[in-house]
Amino acid sequence: MNTSIYIAKRYLFSKKQTHAINIISGISMLGVLVGSAALIIILSVFNGLEKVILSLYSNFTPELKIEPTRGKTFDPDSTYFNALKKDKSIVSYTQVLEEKALIQYGNRTFIGTVKGVSDDFLKGKQLDSTIQTGSFTLKDSNNNFYGVIGSTIQGSLGVSLKNQFNALQIFSPKRTAGNSTNPMNDFVFRSIMPSGVFAIQQDFDDIIITPIEFTRDLLDEPNKVSSLEINFKPGTDISDMQDEITEKAGSNFVVKNRKEQNTELYKTINYERWSIFMILVFVMIIAIFNIIGSLTMLVMDKRQDIAILTSLGANKQLIQGIFFFEGMMISVIGCVIGIVIGFIICLIQQQFSLIKMGSETSVLDAYPVAFSISDFVLVFLTVIAIAVIASSISARLSVKRLDEIKQDL
C-alpha cells in the first residue's frame, strides 16, 4: 500500500487531540453525503417525470409528422403518400385537419383548437390512460360523431358529461365571409356531444378531438389536411424512415420526429434538470471545500508526526500526498454512502409511492422515479472532480505549513 494512503487512512479514523477536527471532518463528509443523495434523488425524479410525460405525449404525438413547409394545408392524395400509406412497417397513418375555433357551451365560450382525425388515430395507442372522465369515443355504432375535450376546455366551459341535452357548439369563419350586417352570418357552426375529458399538459388540453369528417364539414375543406401522423411497428428505425420520407416527399414538406414536434417540452425538461443540478453542485462545492479547513487544522494537530516523518526522510511529496488522500477519502466515502442512500430512497418511492404529488386532479398520483446509470456516474465524477481540486489546495497548504513547523521545532 502507498505510504501516503496508509498514513492518511490512519489519520482519518484515529482520534485527534483537537476534538473540533473530528467535528469539522464529520460535517464535511455529511455535506458530501447529503449533496450526493440529493443529486441522485433529483435526477431520478426528473427521469421519472420525463418518462411519464413523454409516454403521455406519445398518445397524441406521432413518431413522425408530415407538414407542409408553406401554408396550413396540403392535398394528401398524391402518388407517394398513397404508396406510403400501404407500407407494411406502418401501424397507423392518420390524416389530421385542425384549426382554431370558437367553442360554446351554454353561456360560456372558449377559443380552442379543433383537431379532426381519421380512424387510424385510435390504433396502437393507450388513449384511455389520459382520460379523466368519460371515454375516448369519436363515433358510435350509428356513426354519430363525438368530441373528446381537453381538461382546459372542460374547466373553462364547465362541461358536464352527464348532461346529455347540452352539446358543444363550434363556430368557424366561412371561407366566403363578407361584410354582413349580422356577424353570425359569417360563421359556420356545428354541434357535437362530448364523450370524454383528457388531461396531459397545457399545450394539448385546449384541444377538442373529433372525427375528421366533422372537421371537414365545419371548415368546408373536403380534401386537404393539415398534417399526416405516422406510427410504426416496434423495431422500425425511425431516423431512417424520417430521412427516407424527407427525401421522397420533397422540399414542399417537413418531416418531424417526436423531439422536433415538442422542442419546447424537451428544452424545458433539460433546462430544469440542469438548473437544479448546478444549484446542488454549488452546494456540494461549499461542503467539499470545508475539507480545506479540516485538513489545515489536522496539519496543526499532527505537527509532531510530520516532524518525525521528515526526520525519517519523508519528502514534501509524501507529506503532501497524506493530506491529499485524506481529503479524497472524506469526499469519496461521503459520496458513495450518499449515492447508496439516494438509491435506497428512490427505490422505496418507486415501490411504495410514499411521496404524493398533492393534487387529486393530477395525472400522476405520486412522484415517479426512473434510474439511469449515467446519473450515478455523473454524480460520482462530479464529486471526485471537486474533491481533487479541494484536496490539492489543502495538500499544497500543508506543505507551506510544513516549513513553518520546521522552523518552530
C-alpha positions in Angstrom: 0.0 0.0 0.0 1.2 3.5 -0.8 2.7 5.1 2.3 0.7 8.3 1.9 -2.6 6.4 1.6 -1.8 4.2 4.6 -1.0 7.2 6.9 -4.0 9.2 5.5 -6.3 6.2 6.4 -4.8 6.1 9.9 -5.3 9.8 10.4 -8.9 9.6 9.1 -10.1 7.0 11.6 -7.9 8.0 14.6 -8.8 10.3 17.4 -7.4 13.8 17.1 -6.1 15.9 20.0 -8.4 18.7 19.0 -12.0 17.4 19.0 -13.1 20.2 16.6 -11.2 18.5 13.8 -13.4 15.4 14.1 -16.5 17.5 14.1 -15.4 19.5 11.0 -14.4 16.4 9.1 -17.7 14.8 10.0 -19.6 17.9 8.8 -17.6 17.9 5.6 -18.4 14.2 5.0 -22.1 14.7 5.9 -22.3 17.6 3.4 -20.9 15.4 0.6 -23.3 12.6 1.7 -26.4 14.8 1.7 -25.4 16.5 -1.6 -24.7 13.2 -3.4 -28.0 11.7 -2.2 -29.9 14.9 -3.2 -28.4 14.8 -6.7 -29.3 11.2 -7.2 -32.9 11.8 -6.0 -33.4 14.9 -8.1 -32.0 13.4 -11.3 -34.0 10.1 -10.8 -37.3 12.1 -10.2 -36.7 14.1 -13.3 -36.0 10.9 -15.2 -39.3 9.6 -14.0 -41.2 12.8 -14.8 -39.7 12.9 -18.3 -40.5 9.2 -18.9 -44.2 9.6 -17.8 -44.7 12.9 -19.6 -43.2 11.7 -22.8 -45.2 8.4 -22.6 -48.4 10.5 -22.2 -47.4 12.8 -25.1 -46.8 9.7 -27.3 -50.5 9.1 -27.2 -51.0 12.4 -29.1 -47.7 12.9 -30.7 -46.9 10.5 -33.6 -43.4 9.1 -34.2 -43.3 11.1 -37.5 -45.4 14.0 -38.5 -45.5 15.4 -42.1 -46.4 19.0 -42.5 -46.3 21.5 -45.5 -43.4 23.9 -45.5 -45.7 26.7 -46.7 -49.4 27.2 -45.9 -51.6 25.4 -43.4 -52.9 22.5 -45.6 -52.0 20.2 -48.5 -53.6 17.5 -50.6 -52.6 14.1 -49.3 -53.9 12.3 -52.4 -50.5 12.1 -54.2 -48.8 9.1 -55.7 -46.1 9.0 -53.0 -48.4 9.4 -50.0 -50.8 6.8 -51.3 -47.9 4.4 -51.6 -46.6 5.3 -48.2 -49.9 4.5 -46.6 -49.5 0.9 -47.7 -46.1 0.5 -46.2 -46.1 -2.7 -44.1 -44.0 -1.2 -41.3 -46.7 1.4 -40.6 -49.1 0.8 -37.7 -51.2 3.9 -38.1 -51.5 6.5 -40.9 -53.7 9.4 -39.6 -55.0 12.3 -41.7 -55.3 15.4 -39.5 -57.2 18.6 -40.1 -57.0 21.2 -37.4 -57.9 24.8 -36.9 -58.6 27.4 -34.2 -62.3 27.8 -33.5 -64.8 29.3 -31.0 -66.3 26.7 -28.7 -69.5 27.5 -26.9 -71.2 25.5 -24.1 -74.3 27.1 -22.5 -73.4 30.7 -21.9 -69.6 30.3 -21.9 -67.2 30.5 -24.8 -63.6 29.4 -25.3 -61.2 29.7 -28.2 -59.5 26.3 -28.7 -58.2 24.0 -31.4 -60.5 21.6 -33.3 -58.4 18.6 -34.3 -60.1 16.2 -36.8 -58.5 12.8 -37.1 -59.1 9.8 -39.3 -59.9 6.3 -37.9 -56.2 5.3 -37.7 -55.7 7.8 -34.8 -57.2 5.2 -32.4 -54.8 2.4 -33.5 -51.9 1.2 -31.2 -52.4 3.9 -28.5 -53.3 3.8 -24.9 -55.6 6.8 -25.1 -57.8 5.6 -22.1 -54.8 6.3 -19.8 -55.2 10.0 -20.5 -59.0 10.1 -19.8 -60.2 11.8 -16.6 -63.9 11.2 -17.1 -65.9 9.5 -19.8 -64.3 7.6 -22.6 -62.2 8.2 -25.8 -65.1 7.7 -28.2 -65.3 9.5 -31.6 -68.0 7.5 -33.3 -70.7 5.1 -32.1 -72.3 2.2 -33.9 -74.8 4.5 -35.5 -72.0 6.6 -36.9 -72.8 9.6 -34.6 -69.9 11.9 -34.0 -68.5 12.7 -30.6 -65.7 15.0 -29.4 -63.1 14.3 -26.7 -62.1 17.6 -25.0 -59.0 18.7 -23.1 -59.3 19.5 -19.4 -58.7 23.2 -20.0 -61.8 23.4 -22.2 -63.8 21.4 -19.7 -62.7 23.7 -16.9 -63.3 26.9 -18.8 -66.7 25.9 -20.1 -67.9 23.8 -17.2 -68.8 20.9 -19.5 -70.8 18.1 -17.8 -70.7 14.7 -19.5 -73.9 13.8 -17.5 -75.9 16.4 -19.3 -76.9 14.6 -22.5 -79.0 17.6 -23.7 -76.4 20.3 -24.0 -74.0 19.9 -26.9 -70.8 21.8 -27.7 -71.4 24.5 -30.3 -68.3 25.0 -32.5 -68.0 28.2 -34.7 -65.6 28.7 -37.6 -65.4 31.6 -40.1 -66.8 30.9 -43.5 -64.4 30.9 -46.4 -66.6 33.4 -48.2 -67.1 35.6 -45.1 -68.1 39.2 -46.1 -69.4 42.4 -44.5 -72.7 41.0 -43.3 -74.8 43.2 -41.0 -75.1 40.1 -38.8 -71.6 38.8 -37.8 -73.0 35.4 -37.1 -73.8 35.0 -40.8 -70.1 34.9 -41.5 -69.6 31.8 -39.3 -70.4 28.1 -39.7 -71.4 26.3 -36.6 -71.8 22.7 -35.8 -72.9 20.8 -32.7 -71.2 17.8 -31.2 -71.6 15.9 -28.0 -68.6 15.5 -25.7 -67.8 11.9 -24.8 -64.7 12.3 -22.6 -62.2 14.6 -21.0 -58.4 14.0 -21.3 -55.6 15.7 -19.4 -51.9 15.7 -20.4 -50.4 19.2 -20.5 -51.4 22.8 -21.3 -50.2 22.5 -24.9 -52.7 19.7 -25.5 -55.5 20.4 -23.0 -57.1 23.2 -25.1 -57.9 20.8 -28.0 -61.1 19.0 -28.9 -60.5 15.9 -30.9 -63.3 15.0 -33.4 -63.7 12.7 -36.4 -62.1 14.3 -39.5 -65.5 14.1 -41.3 -66.9 16.5 -38.7 -64.0 18.9 -39.1 -64.1 18.8 -42.9 -67.8 19.8 -42.7 -67.1 22.6 -40.2 -64.2 24.1 -42.1 -65.6 23.3 -45.6 -62.4 21.5 -46.5 -63.4 18.3 -48.4 -59.9 17.1 -49.4 -56.9 18.8 -47.8 -55.3 18.0 -44.5 -53.1 19.9 -42.0 -50.7 17.0 -41.5 -50.1 13.3 -41.7 -49.3 11.5 -38.4 -47.5 8.2 -38.8 -46.6 5.5 -36.2 -44.5 2.4 -37.0 -44.2 -1.2 -35.8 -41.8 -1.8 -32.9 -38.2 -2.2 -34.1 -38.5 0.2 -37.0 -35.6 2.6 -37.3 -37.5 6.0 -37.0 -34.4 8.0 -38.0 -34.0 6.1 -41.3 -37.7 6.4 -42.1 -37.6 10.1 -41.4 -34.7 10.5 -43.8 -36.4 8.4 -46.4 -39.7 10.2 -46.3 -38.0 13.6 -46.2 -36.1 12.7 -49.4 -39.1 11.2 -51.3 -41.7 13.7 -50.1 -39.6 16.6 -51.4 -38.9 20.2 -50.3 -42.5 21.1 -50.0 -42.9 19.1 -46.8 -41.1 18.9 -43.5 -40.9 15.6 -41.5 -40.6 15.9 -37.7 -39.9 13.3 -35.1 -41.3 13.5 -31.6 -38.4 15.6 -30.3 -38.8 18.1 -33.1 -42.6 18.3 -32.6 -42.1 19.1 -28.9 -38.9 21.1 -28.9 -40.1 23.4 -26.1 -41.0 20.4 -23.9 -37.6 18.8 -24.3 -35.9 22.1 -23.7 -37.9 22.8 -20.6 -37.2 19.4 -19.1 -33.5 19.7 -19.8 -33.2 23.3 -18.5 -35.0 22.4 -15.3 -32.9 19.3 -14.8 -29.5 21.0 -15.3 -30.5 24.2 -13.4 -31.3 22.2 -10.3 -28.2 20.0 -10.9 -26.0 23.1 -11.0 -27.5 24.6 -7.8 -26.9 21.3 -5.9 -23.3 21.2 -7.3 -22.6 24.7 -5.9 -23.9 23.4 -2.5 -21.6 20.4 -2.9 -18.7 22.7 -3.7 -19.3 24.6 -0.4 -19.5 21.3 1.5 -16.3 19.8 0.0 -14.3 23.0 0.4 -14.9 22.7 4.2 -12.3 20.0 3.8 -9.6 22.7 3.4 -10.3 24.0 6.9 -10.4 20.5 8.3 -7.1 19.5 6.8 -5.5 22.7 7.8 -6.4 22.0 11.4 -5.2 18.4 11.0 -1.8 19.7 9.9 -1.6 21.7 13.2 -2.7 18.7 15.2 -0.1 16.4 13.6 2.9 18.7 13.8 5.0 16.3 15.8 4.1 13.4 13.5 5.1 15.4 10.5 8.4 16.4 12.2 9.2 12.7 12.9 8.3 11.7 9.3 10.5 14.4 8.0 13.4 13.4 10.2 13.0 9.8 8.9 13.4 11.0 5.4 9.9 11.8 4.2 9.9 14.5 1.5 7.4 17.1 0.7 5.6 14.9 -1.9 4.9 12.3 0.7 3.6 14.8 3.2 1.5 16.5 0.5 0.2 13.1 -0.5 -1.0 12.3 3.0 -3.3 15.3 3.2 -4.4 15.0 -0.4 -5.6 11.4 0.1 -7.1 12.4 3.4 -9.4 14.9 1.6 -10.2 12.4 -1.1 -11.2 9.7 1.4 -13.6 12.1 3.2 -15.2 13.0 -0.2 -15.3 9.5 -1.7 -16.7 7.9 1.5 -19.4 10.6 1.8 -20.2 10.4 -2.0 -20.6 6.6 -2.0 -22.7 6.5 1.1 -24.8 9.4 -0.3 -25.3 7.6 -3.6 -26.4 4.4 -1.8 -28.8 6.3 0.4 -30.2 8.2 -2.6 -30.7 5.0 -4.4 -32.5 3.4 -1.5 -34.8 6.4 -1.1 -35.7 6.3 -4.8 -36.2 2.6 -4.7 -38.6 2.9 -1.8 -40.5 5.7 -3.6 -40.6 3.6 -6.8 -42.1 0.6 -5.0 -44.4 2.2 -2.5 -45.1 5.7 -3.8 -44.9 7.3 -0.4 -44.5 10.9 -1.5 -47.6 12.1 -3.3 -48.0 14.9 -5.9 -50.5 16.6 -3.6 -53.2 17.1 -6.4 -56.2 14.8 -6.9 -56.6 16.1 -10.5 -53.0 15.3 -11.4 -52.3 12.7 -14.0 -49.7 11.3 -11.5 -50.6 10.2 -8.0 -47.0 10.2 -6.7 -43.6 11.4 -7.8 -42.3 9.0 -10.4 -38.7 7.7 -10.3 -36.6 6.2 -13.0 -32.9 5.2 -12.7 -30.1 5.9 -15.1 -26.6 4.6 -14.8 -25.3 7.7 -16.4 -26.7 9.8 -13.5 -24.8 7.7 -10.9 -21.6 8.1 -12.9 -22.1 11.8 -13.4 -22.7 12.4 -9.7 -19.6 10.3 -8.7 -17.3 12.0 -11.2 -18.6 15.5 -10.3 -17.8 14.9 -6.6 -14.4 13.4 -7.5 -13.5 16.4 -9.6 -14.5 18.9 -6.9 -12.7 16.8 -4.3 -9.5 16.7 -6.3 -9.4 20.5 -6.5 -10.2 20.9 -2.8 -7.7 18.2 -1.7 -5.0 19.6 -4.0 -5.4 23.0 -2.4 -5.3 21.5 1.1 -2.2 19.5 0.3 -0.3 22.5 -1.0 -1.2 24.4 2.1 0.1 21.6 4.2 3.5 21.8 2.5 3.6 25.5 3.3 2.7 24.8 6.9 5.5 22.1 6.9 8.2 24.8 6.5 6.7 26.8 9.4 6.6 23.7 11.6 10.3 23.0 10.9 11.1 26.5 12.0 9.1 26.2 15.2 10.6 22.8 16.0 
